[in-house]
Amino acid sequence: MAVIDLFVLVGVAALWGASFLFIRQAAPALGPVGLMEARVLLAGLALLVVAAMVRKLPDVRRDLLGFLILGALSAAVPFTLIAAAELRITASLAAILNATTPLFALLVSSARQRSRPSRRQLAGVLLGVVGVAVLVGLGPLRLDGALLLATLASLLAALFYAVGGVYAKTRFPETPPLTTAAGQQLGAAAFLLVPALALPPRHVPGGTVVAAVLTLALACTALGFVLFYRLVNRVGPTGALTVTFLVPVFGLLWGTMFLDERLGWSTPAGLALVLGAVFLVTDLQRRPGRKPLNPTRKATRP
């Protein structure tokens, strides 16, 4: 991997990891639905401008239903679930739980293809379960019903990401990634429009919240997608997938630095277990000529 690609990889991970920080800051003021409507709408418009510049605009008339479904599965629902979870859990914990997406991708892909995961992959799934148990059961947050519901929401978001990845491969196999990303975000904005209007924020957001929303939408989401797909084009999907291992690390770092989130021994231990699980179920360890262990190569994105 060239030096410039390594910088892009770290940049994408830093942006996506920071998204959990800005969600944690803005969700209490705007509510999960309102925050995510603002995020996907602004990001979708920004990506639409970029797509127009490179002449890769989505064909909304032909693919309207497809983009609505993709937007719901890959953005609107999981984004909102993560925002709702962060009303109770820390940004760093949310980032680590989001890293379980490849585990769900393996299960969804295996169920769809009616194939049985290998022993190594099953060991990865079990290791991921142990990692989540360590993070939640032995973490610094008080274990109660609200924490369990927030954890479930985070894991459900990871499941939606996995299902959305499979749907994107099936519905948009030949569509340029930038086109798909723009259509996905705009489809998510359309999906969340009515709920967002029905659940407006109780107060006018302050400058800090507005700044968090703009950074979340334009930097973490729009710019993050553009850089990620540039990385995919240069180093391939397998190389770009290594961002999965860096996002929770940056989520943990930003939460500790800027939100003063408390860390116990269980947090790095749980992170190590989850990342070890992701390594086991993905094909990053594949040798040349060896069949990929996991046909789903979607990187997690918050």
C-alpha positions in Angstrom: 0.0 0.0 0.0 1.4 3.4 -1.0 2.0 6.0 1.6 -0.8 8.3 0.2 -3.2 5.3 0.4 -2.2 4.7 4.0 -2.9 8.3 4.9 -6.3 8.0 3.2 -7.0 4.8 5.1 -6.2 6.4 8.4 -8.2 9.5 7.4 -11.3 7.5 6.7 -11.0 5.6 9.9 -10.5 8.9 11.9 -13.6 10.5 10.2 -15.8 7.5 10.7 -14.6 7.0 14.2 -15.4 10.7 15.0 -19.0 10.2 13.8 -19.8 8.5 17.1 -18.4 11.6 18.9 -20.6 14.0 17.0 -23.7 11.7 17.3 -23.2 11.7 21.1 -23.0 15.5 21.1 -26.0 16.2 18.9 -28.5 13.4 19.6 -29.8 14.7 23.0 -30.6 18.1 21.4 -32.1 17.0 18.1 -33.3 13.5 18.9 -32.1 10.5 17.0 -34.5 10.9 14.0 -34.1 14.6 13.6 -30.3 14.3 13.8 -30.1 11.6 11.2 -32.5 13.3 8.8 -30.2 16.3 8.9 -27.1 14.1 8.5 -28.3 12.1 5.5 -30.0 15.0 3.7 -26.9 17.2 3.9 -24.5 14.3 3.1 -26.8 13.2 0.2 -26.8 16.7 -1.3 -23.1 17.0 -1.0 -22.5 13.6 -2.6 -25.0 14.6 -5.3 -22.9 17.6 -6.2 -19.7 15.4 -6.4 -21.5 12.8 -8.5 -22.7 15.6 -10.9 -19.1 16.9 -11.2 -17.9 13.5 -12.3 -21.1 12.7 -14.3 -22.2 9.8 -12.1 -25.6 11.0 -11.0 -28.0 8.4 -9.8 -31.0 7.6 -12.0 -33.7 8.4 -9.5 -36.6 7.7 -11.8 -35.4 4.2 -12.6 -34.0 3.3 -9.2 -36.3 5.2 -6.9 -37.6 2.2 -5.0 -34.2 0.6 -4.9 -32.6 3.7 -3.4 -35.4 4.0 -0.8 -34.9 0.4 0.3 -31.1 0.8 0.3 -31.3 4.1 2.2 -33.5 2.5 4.8 -31.4 -0.6 5.3 -27.9 1.0 5.1 -28.4 4.5 6.5 -31.8 5.6 7.9 -32.5 2.7 10.3 -29.0 1.9 11.5 -28.0 5.5 11.8 -31.1 6.2 13.9 -30.5 3.1 16.1 -27.0 4.2 16.8 -28.1 7.7 17.7 -30.8 6.3 20.0 -28.2 3.9 21.6 -25.8 6.8 22.3 -28.4 8.5 24.4 -27.4 5.8 27.0 -24.0 4.4 26.0 -20.7 6.1 25.3 -19.4 7.0 21.9 -16.5 4.6 22.3 -18.7 1.7 23.2 -21.0 2.4 20.3 -18.0 2.4 17.9 -16.8 -0.9 19.2 -20.2 -2.5 18.9 -20.5 -1.2 15.4 -17.4 -3.2 14.5 -19.4 -6.4 14.8 -20.9 -5.7 11.3 -18.7 -8.2 9.5 -19.9 -10.9 11.9 -23.5 -10.2 10.9 -22.5 -10.0 7.3 -21.1 -13.5 7.5 -24.3 -14.9 9.0 -26.5 -13.0 6.5 -24.4 -14.2 3.6 -24.3 -17.8 4.8 -28.1 -17.8 5.3 -28.7 -16.3 1.9 -26.4 -18.8 0.1 -27.5 -21.7 2.4 -23.9 -22.4 3.1 -22.3 -23.3 6.4 -19.6 -21.1 7.9 -16.2 -22.7 8.4 -14.9 -23.6 11.9 -12.7 -20.5 11.9 -15.6 -18.3 11.0 -17.8 -19.8 13.7 -15.0 -19.3 16.2 -14.9 -15.7 15.2 -18.6 -15.3 15.8 -18.4 -16.9 19.2 -15.3 -14.7 20.0 -17.4 -11.6 19.0 -20.2 -12.7 21.4 -17.7 -13.0 24.2 -16.2 -9.6 23.3 -19.7 -7.9 23.5 -20.4 -9.6 26.8 -17.1 -8.3 28.3 -17.8 -4.8 27.0 -21.3 -4.6 28.4 -21.3 -6.9 31.4 -17.9 -5.9 32.8 -17.7 -2.3 31.5 -17.8 1.0 33.5 -21.4 1.7 32.7 -24.0 0.4 35.2 -25.7 -2.7 33.8 -29.4 -2.1 33.6 -32.3 -2.5 31.2 -31.5 0.8 29.4 -28.0 -0.3 28.8 -29.1 -3.7 27.4 -31.6 -2.0 25.1 -29.0 0.4 23.9 -26.6 -2.5 23.2 -29.3 -4.3 21.4 -30.0 -1.2 19.3 -26.3 -1.0 18.4 -26.1 -4.6 17.4 -29.3 -4.4 15.4 -27.8 -1.4 13.5 -24.8 -3.7 12.6 -27.3 -6.3 11.4 -29.0 -3.7 9.2 -25.6 -2.7 7.7 -25.0 -6.3 6.9 -28.4 -6.8 5.2 -27.9 -3.5 3.4 -24.6 -4.6 2.0 -26.2 -7.8 0.6 -29.0 -5.8 -0.9 -26.6 -3.3 -2.5 -24.7 -6.2 -4.1 -27.9 -7.7 -5.5 -29.7 -4.5 -6.6 -26.8 -2.3 -7.7 -24.0 -4.6 -8.8 -22.9 -2.5 -11.7 -23.6 1.0 -10.3 -20.6 3.2 -9.6 -20.0 3.4 -5.8 -20.3 7.1 -5.7 -23.7 7.0 -7.4 -24.9 4.3 -5.0 -23.7 6.4 -2.0 -25.5 9.5 -3.2 -28.7 7.6 -3.9 -28.4 5.8 -0.6 -28.2 9.0 1.5 -31.0 10.7 -0.4 -33.1 7.6 -0.2 -32.5 7.6 3.6 -33.5 11.3 3.8 -36.8 10.5 2.0 -37.4 7.6 4.3 -36.8 9.7 7.5 -38.6 12.9 6.3 -42.1 12.2 7.7 -40.8 10.8 11.1 -38.5 13.8 11.4 -41.3 16.3 10.8 -43.4 14.5 13.3 -40.6 14.6 15.9 -39.1 18.1 15.7 -36.5 19.2 18.3 -38.0 20.8 21.4 -35.5 23.7 21.3 -33.5 25.6 18.6 -30.1 23.9 18.5 -27.1 25.9 19.6 -23.9 26.6 17.7 -22.1 23.6 19.1 -24.9 21.2 18.0 -25.1 22.9 14.5 -21.3 22.5 14.1 -21.5 18.8 15.2 -24.3 18.1 12.6 -22.4 19.8 9.8 -19.2 18.0 10.6 -21.0 14.7 10.9 -22.8 15.1 7.6 -20.2 16.8 5.4 -16.9 15.5 6.8 -17.7 12.1 8.5 -20.3 11.0 6.0 -19.9 12.7 2.6 -16.1 13.1 2.6 -15.7 9.8 4.3 -17.5 8.0 1.5 -15.6 9.8 -1.2 -12.3 9.0 0.3 -13.3 5.4 1.1 -14.3 4.7 -2.5 -11.2 6.3 -3.8 -9.3 3.9 -1.6 -11.3 0.9 -2.9 -10.4 1.9 -6.5 -6.7 2.2 -5.6 -6.0 -0.8 -3.3 -9.1 -3.0 -3.8 -11.9 -3.9 -1.4 -9.8 -6.3 0.7 -7.2 -3.6 1.4 -9.8 -1.0 2.1 -11.5 -3.4 4.5 -8.7 -2.8 7.0 -10.5 0.4 7.9 -12.9 -1.8 9.9 -10.1 -2.4 12.4 -9.2 1.2 12.8 -12.7 2.8 13.1 -13.4 1.5 16.7 -9.8 2.5 17.7 -10.4 6.1 16.7 -13.9 6.0 18.2 -12.3 5.0 21.5 -9.6 7.6 21.1 -12.0 10.5 20.3 -14.4 9.6 23.1 -11.6 9.5 25.6 -10.0 12.7 24.5 -13.0 14.9 23.9 -15.8 13.5 25.9 -13.8 12.3 28.9 -15.4 8.9 28.7 -14.3 6.5 31.4 -12.5 3.4 30.4 -12.0 0.2 32.5 -9.9 -2.8 31.7 -12.9 -4.3 29.9 -12.9 -1.7 27.2 -9.6 -2.5 25.5 -10.1 -6.2 26.3 -13.5 -6.2 24.6 -12.1 -4.2 21.7 -9.3 -6.8 21.2 -11.8 -9.7 21.3 -14.2 -8.0 18.8 -11.4 -7.1 16.4 -10.0 -10.6 16.7 -13.4 -11.9 15.8 -13.6 -9.7 12.8 -10.2 -10.9 11.6 -11.3 -14.5 11.8 -14.5 -14.0 9.7 -13.0 -11.7 7.1 -10.6 -12.6 4.3 -7.7 -10.3 5.2 -5.6 -13.3 6.1 -6.3 -14.9 2.7 -3.2 -16.2 0.8 -3.0 -15.8 -3.0 -5.1 -18.4 -4.8 -7.0 -19.3 -1.7 -10.8 -19.0 -1.7 -12.1 -16.0 0.3 -13.5 -16.9 3.7 -16.2 -14.3 3.6 -17.8 -13.1 0.3 -19.1 -10.0 2.0 -16.5 -7.3 1.9 -18.4 -4.4 3.3 -16.5 -2.1 5.7 -18.4 -0.9 8.7 -19.5 2.6 8.4 -21.2 4.5 11.2 
